[in-house]
Amino acid sequence: MGSRLHAAIGAVQSQLGAGKGYDLAIANRIFPRKGLPLNQSFVTLLYKNYGSSLRYLNFNENPNAARKVINEWVKKQTRDRIPKLLGRPDIKKLTQMVLVNAIYFKGSWASKFDKKNTQPRDFQVAGGKKAKTPTMYQQSKFGYRSLPDVDVLEMRYVGKRLSMVVLLPKKVDGLTALEKSLTVKRLTRLTAKMGRRKVRVFLPRFTLQSRFGLAKKLGDLGMPLAFSDKANFSGMEPKRLLKISKVIHQANCDVTEEGTVAAAATAVVMALRGRGPSSPPVFRADHPFLFLIRDTKTGAILFLGRFVQPK
């Protein structure tokens, strides 16, 4: 089962990377400590299914130089959009291995917004206040569903393989409730059988940037052992020396009249253990919403974000 899963994930990544009409690059690389013994089966699996190669670094003698090597690799893979994933405190002399994933996406809308229709419009923020934000507009055929608690809009990119899905709560303050209800099963139901119809779309033009640690959140989601001295990564290295010390994620996304440019990178740092009306409906995204960029064929999610308040 495991081998088939890795092969399937690798195949999807290859298919998406070879798509027409958009630019998508997904890259993985492992940076072990010089001299760290790794299982050959693990190295082979990474290379065969994920195109991931190894580069040994001397964390012990020069952790800052090692950090710069990793950051330069991420910068290159994300087309300069993430120039500094790791800071000085993230890499230490006792760092044993860093696993890095980077993704870059640039796509044009299949139905573009006309810049002439973009104008400042009210966006409702916390406390009942409103803020002016550049808001795009167009009327065209999109995937659309209206449910009691949420409106769902799907906008395809050129090539039709990838799309952006916007989940807009019916209530201005409904984002928290929507997020709590959003299981994988429900998300699949929300995006299944999206009927295409004419929709009047109002969508903010926005740029988002974020950087945060995921260690606590991943532990809360059910994998606390991976961060403890009870961690077992014997599938990677035979002596069971390692545990995860940090997981760092950074992402940014630009949504404009032409389309979307987005990039994200994640570093897993490992240390030693013991350490319907008749007229077109209106989709007016004028209050906090969720958005995701996904593969329409498999449902695989490439990016997931939330827009809460314009800057």
N, C-alpha and C positions, 0 to 999 in steps of 0.2 A: 504493500500500500504506500509506504513512504517513498520508495523509488519512483512509483508512478506519479505521485503528487509533485515531487520535485521536477520531473520531466514535463508534466503538464504546465506548471508555472513557468518553466523556462520556455516552453513552446509559445505560450501566450505573450510573454515579453518579446520574443523574436517577431511574432506576427505584428504586434503593435509598433515595434520599432521600424518595421518595413512598410508601414502604412503610407498611403499617398494623400497629399493635401495638407499634411501637418508635419511638424518636426517633433519627434519624441525620442528621447534618449534615456535609457535606464541602465545604470552602471553599478556594479558591486565590486568591492575590493577588500582584502584582508591585509592588515599590517601587523604581523606578529613580531615579538621581541626576537632579536637575533639569537639563535641557539635554542628557541622553544621547540620541542618535538611535537609534531602534529601527525595525526593519523593520515596515511596516504589515501585511504578511502574517502575521508572528509575533503581533502584537497581535490581529489578527482571529481567528486560530486559537485563541488562548487564550480569548477572549471567547465564541466560537461553541461550542466543545466543552467548556470547563471552567468557564464562567461567571466567568472571572477578569478583573478590571478593573485598571487602573493607578492608582497614586497617586505622583506625583513628590515626592521629598523632598530637602531641601537638606543632604546629608550633610557637605558641605565646611564650611559655616558653623556648623552646630550638630548634630553627630552624636548627641549625647545626646537632643536633642528628637526626632530622627528615630527613634532606638531606641524611645523611649516610644510613639510613634505605632504602630510595628509591634507592640509588646507589647500595647497596648490592643486592637488588632484581633484578635490571637490570643486574648486573654482573653475577648473578646466571643464569638468563634466557638466556643470550648470551654466556654462557660457558666461562666466563672471558674475552671475547673479548672487552667488553665495561665496564671497571671497574669504570669509573667516568663520568657519564652523566651530573650531576649537580654540579656546582661550588658554592662557598659560596654566591656570589651575586645573585644567581638564586632563593634562598629560603630565605624569610624574615619573621619577626614576624607576619606580616599582611597577609601572604599567607593563602588562604582559602582551596585550593584543588589542587592536582596535578594528572593529568590523564596520565598514562604511557602505551606505547605500545612497546614491544620488539620482535624482530624476529631473529632467528638463522637458518642458512642453511649450510649444508655440503653435497656435492654431487660429485660423480665421473663421469667423462665423459663416455658415452657409447662407444665412440671410443677415447681411450687415446692417448696422444702425447708421442712419444719415446724421452726420455731425451737426447739420443745421437744426435738427430736432432736439439736440442736447441743450438743456437749460437748467438753471438752479431751481430745485423744487424742495419742498419740505420733507425732511426725514425725521420721524418720531423717535426720540431717544428716551432713556430712563427718566422717570419723574414727570412724565407728561410734557416734557420740553420738545422743541422742534429745532432742527438745524438745517440750513440750506446746503444742499449738495448737488453737484452736476449730475443730472439724471437723463439717461438716454431714453429714446422712444422709437417704437416702430409698431406697425400692424402687419402681421404676416402669419403664415401657418406654422404652428409649433405643436409639440406634444404637450397636452394639457389635461389636468384632472383637478376637479374641485371636490374636496371632501369636507365633512363637518368642521374639522379642526385645522386643515391645512390646504393650501393651493399648491399644486405641483406643476412646474414648467420645465420642459426639456428643449434646449436649443442646440442643434447639431452644428458641428464644425465641418469645414470643407472636407470631403472624403466620406462623411456620414458615419465613420466608424466610432468616433469619439463625440461626446456631447457634454454640455453642462446642464445639470439639474438643479433647479432652485426650489427649495422647500420654504414656503412663506406661511407662517402661522396666521390663522384668521384673526386672532387677538393680537393687539399691539404688544402686549407683554407675554405672549405665548411661547417664546423661544425656549425657555427653560423646560416647560412641560413637553414640548416637542422633542427636545433632546433626550429627556428621560424615557420617552416612549419609543425612541428610534432604535429598535433591535435590528439585526441583520434581516430577520424574517419580515418585519414590517417595512423596511426599506425596499426589499424585493417586491413586496406587494404594491407599494406606492409607485414604483417605477415600471411595473409590468403593464403591458397592454395600454400604453399611453396613446390615446386617440389624438390624431392631428386635426387641428381646426384653427381658424383665424382667431388670433388673440391680440389685444392691444397691450403691449408690454412697456412698462416703465421700470427701468433698472438703473441703479446708481452706477456711475463710472467710478471705479475704486482701485486703490492699491493697498494691499495688506502685507505686513511683515510680522513674523513671530519667531521667537527662539525660547525654548523651554526644555527643562529636564523631564524625562518620562519615568525615571526609576520608581518613584512612589506610586504613580498612577498604574504602572504595569504590575507592581506588587499588589495593589488593591484589586486589580482585575483578575488575580488568581495565579500569579507566578512569583510569589515572594521567595521561594527557595533559590531561585536563580541569583538572587542578590545576597544570599547567606553563605555561611561556611558549609552548609549541607548541599550546595550546588553540585550537580553532576554533569559535567561537559565532557565525559569520557569519549563521546563520539567524535570530539574534535581533537583532544589530546589524551593520551593513554594514562597519564599519572593522576588525573583528577585534581589538578592544581588550581583551576580557575573558577572565578565567580564574576558576575557582572558588577562593576562599581558605579558606572554612570551610563545613561542613555540620553543623548543630546539630539534634539531635533530643531531644525531651522527651516523656514519656508517663506516664500513670498509669492504674490500673485497680482498681476495687473489685468483688469478687465476694462476694455475700451470699446469704441464703436467698431473697430476692425476685428477684434477677437480677444484672445487671452494669451498671456505669457506667464508661465509659472515655473517655479523651481523649488526643490526640497532636498534636504540631505539629513541623514540620520547616522550618528556614530554611537556604536556600542563599545564602551571602554571596559576592558576586562582586567581584573587584578588577581593577585594570589588569594586563595582561600585562607581563612584565619585572620582575614582583613575585610347649468344652462339656459340663458335668454336667447332670443332670435338674433339680436345684435351681438357682435364679437364680445366675449368676456374681457374684463380688464384685469390684468395681472400687475398690480401696482406695488412694487417692492419699496414701500416708504416706511418700513419699520424692520427691526432685526430679523434676519433670515439665515438659513443654512444654504450652502451650495456645495456641489461636488462635481468633479470631472471624472467621467467613467467611460468604460468600454461598453458600447451598446450591445455587442455580441455576447460577451461573457458576464457582463455586470461588474467586472473588476473596477474598483475605485482607485484612481490615481492620485487625486487630491480631494480633501474634505476640509471645509472652512466655514466660518461664521462671520457675517457682517453685522456689527452691532451699532457702531457709531462712526459717522464720517469725521475725518480730521480736518 
